[in-house]
């Protein structure tokens, strides 16, 4: 049986993409902010309902450039419950990440613990929207204003999400979006920064182009983070279909919820009130026993179903940061990381396959022993509420 991957890239029809890139053979303009780049940037600003957008080769470089453009110093408060890129971007800018724990409700930064981590060295907060769940943007804004801190959101999981009708791109001083092939919306590779202050555009655009500000002038120690025309063309095509793609993902998520919402031992994240989701990921958390998550993960693999321990490990326990940080300081994040499993989710995932995945999880059968999930829930796992 063909493997079911944890995700699969959404792509336009082959003929549609070929038609979009055809004129590149006439212009020979393949990079350096050509016509495709300009058009996609304009369309993206309209879709995200935000006035200021600039494109990048990928989300990680976008985040690095945003941190550099805002001239941050000292310490940046962030969360370890994220992809390595978030922490790396801080460290690679010569700054110190200070890790705030997450909350049990939606796995975003716990704003009740935020103020206690602020010191005279703190220059910014870098919260992460997780699985399409949106941070407590109101509390973060209040605290940032109180202490005169910058706010950069890692919005890699939050493309197109709205809060009370407001696009998520409009919160904070800047937001980073990733258009990696595994995301809800992709440009093969790619990313963008949305930002509040329009004056920031020139700095961002200079930094991503080697710091070049004129024919004979290089004012920044910049890099090369420009989105090329083929990426922009893919973005133009995929943006035409994004609403339909998100609705198809919604149907998959609703099917998962139908089957797994009442299973003891499994915690699902409740939909956020007043948030229009993009259904980017479907995480489940197994309570108490770490081994249960790992056994179900292996069981699914035996059936050619690839789930993901995401996010695991925490970034404050990665090998490259050994002896620098301590994950015991973020116990909720550590608890969730050791028990979370994100299930396959993409627009074209058949509902019949969703049903099969759920049956395997519920039955918990392996070649060696029977792991009936209901029994696990009563005797070993319990449930987080």
N, C-alpha and C positions, 0 to 999 in steps of 0.2 A: 504494500500500500504506500502511496506517495506520502512523504513526510509532511506534517503540518508544522510550518515554522512559526515562531513567536510573532513574526510580522512579515508582511510582504509589501513591497513598494507599490503605491498607486501610480499608474502610468496612463498617459493618453493613448489613443489609437496610434499605431505606427505611422499611418498616413498623415495624421494631424501634426505630429511632431516634425515629420519630413517637410511638410508644407511650411511650417513655422521657421525652419532653419534654412530653407532653400535660398533666400536672398543673401545669406552669409557668403555663398559662393560668388555672388556678384560683387559684394562690397569688400570682401576679404578683411572685414573688421571683426576680429574674433574676441577681443578683450579691450580693456581700458575704457569702460563706460560707453559702449556703443549704443546703437538705437534700440536693441532688444533690452539692454540694461535700463535705459531711460524709461521705456514703455512699461516694463515690469515693475520698476520702482513706483511709477505713477499709479498703476493698477493696484499694487500692494497697499499703498497709502489709502486708497479708496476702500479696499476691502477691510482693512484694519481700523478704518475710521479714525485716522490720526494724521496730523499734518506733516510730521517729520520722520522720514524713513531713509536709511541708507543701507546699501547691500554689501555683503561680504562673501568671501569664498566659502566660509563655513561658520557655524555658530561659535566655535571655540575662539577663533581669531576675532570675531565680532566682540565677544566678551572681553578679551584681552585689550582690544582697542578702546572699548568704552571705559574700562578702568583707567587706562592711560590718559584718555582725553579729559577725564574729570579731575586729573591731578590728585589722586588720592594718596594719602600718606599713612604710615603707621599700621593701624589695625582695621580690619574689615570683619564685621560680624556676619556670619553666614550659617548654614546648616550642613552637617555631614551626610544627611540623607539625600544624596544627589549623585550624579555621575561625576567621575573624576575631574572632568573639565572645569567644573565650577571652582573647586579648590585650586587646581593647577593655575587657572587664570589669575587668581589672587597672588599666589606664590611667585609666579613668573614675572609679575610686576614688582617684585621686591617687597611685598606687603605680608603681614602676618594675619592668617585667618583665625578668628576667634569663634568657636563653635557653640551655637545655641541649639538646645534640644528641640524636638518637634512635638506637636500635640498628637494625642491618640485619635482624634476625630477625623482629620484629613491628611495627616503626616506632613503638613507644612510647618514652618517655623513657629514655635510657641511664643507668642508675643508677651505672655505673662512673665517669661523669663528673660526678655530682651534687655530691659533697662539695667538689670543688675550686671550685665556684661559690658556696659559702656564705660569707657575710661577716657582720660585726657588724650590718649593716643588714637581713639576711634575716629575714623574719618567717614565711614560709610556702613550701610547695611546692604547685604546682598542676599535677599531671600529667594527661595526657589518655589515656583508653582509646580506641584507634583502630580503626575498622572492626569493633568487637566484640572486638578483641584487648585483653587486660587487662594493665595495667602490672605491673611487678615489685613487687607490693604489700608483700611481706615486706621487701625491701631498703629501700623507701621508708619504711616504718614504723620500721625500725631506725635509719635515718639521722635521721628526724624526731625520734625520742625522744632520740637522742644530742645533738642541738643544740637541743632544746626548740622545735621548729617546728610550726606548724599544717599540716595537709594537707587540701586541698580537691580532690577529683577531678572533672574534667570527664568525666562519664559519659554524655554525649549519645548515644554510639554503643553503650552497654552495657546497655540495658534488659533486665532479666531474666537476665542472664548470671550464672553461678555459678562459683566457684573452689573446688575440693575440696568441693563441696556447699554452700559458703557464698555467700549472695547478695552481689553486688558492691556493693550499697548499704551494706554494713556495714563498709567499709574507710575509714580516714581519719577526720578530724573531721566532714567533710561531703562529700556527693556531689551533683552537679547532673545531673538527667535532663531531656532535651528531649523534648517530645511534639509537635514540629512535624509537619506533614502528611507530610513526606518520611521520617519515621522508622519503625522497625519497629512501634512503637506510637504512636498519635497521639490527641490530643484536639482536632484541627483546628490550633490553636496551643496551647501550654501547656508546663508544666514543673513540676519538683518539686525540693525539697531534702530529702535524708535526712541525718540528723545523729546524732552519738554522744551528746552531752550534752542531756538532755531540757529543761534550763533554757534552751536556745537557741531553743526554739519561740516563746516570747513575743516575743523580740527580732525574730525573722524575721517573725512575723505583724504586729508593729507597724510595721516598716520597709516592708513591702509595702502598708500601709494608711496612707500619708502620715505615719507616725510617731505616729499618734493612739493614745494610751494610755487615754483616758477621755473623757467627754462634753465636758470643757473643758480637756483636757490633750494637748499635742503635745510629746513628749519627744525625738523624733528628726527629723532632716531626711530624711524618708522619701519614697517615691513611690507610684505606683499600679500594683501588680503582681498584683492579685487575679485568680484564675481565675473566669470567670463560669459560670453554671449550664448553659449550652448546651455549653460545653467539657466540663464535668464529666460531662454526660449522654453525650457522645460517648465519653468515657473509660470510663464504666460499660459501654457497649455493646461497645466494642472489646476490653475486658479479658475479656469472655466468650469471645472467639474467639482470643485471643493464642497459645495453645499450638498450635492448628491452623495459624495463620498462620506461625508460626516453622517448623513442620515442612514447610510448602509451600516456604518460602524455602530450607530445607536441601536439598530435592530439586533446586532450581535450582542451588545452589552445587555439589552433587555432580556435576551434569551438566557444569557448566563445568570442573570438575577432570578429569573423564574425558577431555575433549577437549584441554585446554590444559596438563596437567601435564608432558608430555614434549616440549613444543615448545621448541627451542633459541632463546635470545634473550629468553625470557619467564620471569620469576620469579614464582611464586605464594607467598603466605604460608602456611606450614605450620600446620595446626591446633595450638593450644596444648594441652599435656598437662594433664589434670585441669581443663580449662575447658569448661563447657557453653555453647556459643556461641548467639547469637541470629541469626547469619547476616545481619548488617545491611548489609554491603557486600562486593563482590568486586573487589579491586584486582589489577591485573597491572602489572608493572614491566618496561620494555624497557631492557636494559642498553646502556651506552656512548653510543649515538647519540640525542640528544634528538629529532632530526628523525623518527626511526622512530615514536615515540609520537604526534607531531603528524600524521604521514601516516596512521597507522591511525585516529586520531581523525576526520580529515577523510573518510577512506574510509568509515567507518561512517555518518557524516552523509549521504554521498551515497546510502546505502541506507536513509535515514530511520531510523537507529538513533542515539540520542543517548547517548553515553558522557560521562564527566566527568573533567576533570583535577583530581583531588581528593585531596590538598590542593595547589593551585598557584594563585598563588604562595604562598610561605611568609609568615607574618604579619610576620616581621622584615624583609620586603622590600616590604610594601604601600606604596602611594603616600603614605598619610597618615603613615607613619613614616619617610619619606625623610630621610636624614642623621641619624637617631636610632639606628638599629640596623644591623648588618652581617650579612647571611646567610652570609658566608664563615666566620663563627665557628661555624656549624653545618653542616659540609660533608656529613655523611651525609643530613641532612634536605634539604639543597639538591639533592643527587644524586637522591634518591627523588622529590622534588617535580617535578623536570624530566623524569621518566620514567614517572610513574605514571598509570594510566588505570583508573577504576572503571567496570565494565561494568553494563549494566542489570540490576537485581535488585529484584523485588517478588514477593509471594506468588502472584499470578495470572499471572506470566510463563510462557507456554507453553514446554514443553521443546523443541518444534520450533523456536521462535524462538531459544532458546539455541543449538541446533545451527546455525542459520543465522548467528548472530553469530560463533560460533567458526569456521565455514568462511570467512567474510569475513576474519577476522583472520589465519587461517592462510594463505589464498591471497594476501592482500595485493594483489589486483588493483585498479588504478586505470585511468582513461581514458588516462593519460599514460605509465605504465610498469608493469612487473610487479615487485611487491615480495614475491616468494616468501619467507615468513617463515623457512623452513628455510635458505635461502641467506643471508638477513640474519643468522641466528644464526651461521653458519659464518664469514662473511666480515667482518661489520661489528659484530656485537653481542656475541657470547659469552654468558655466563650468570653470574649471581651465585649462588653456593652458600654 
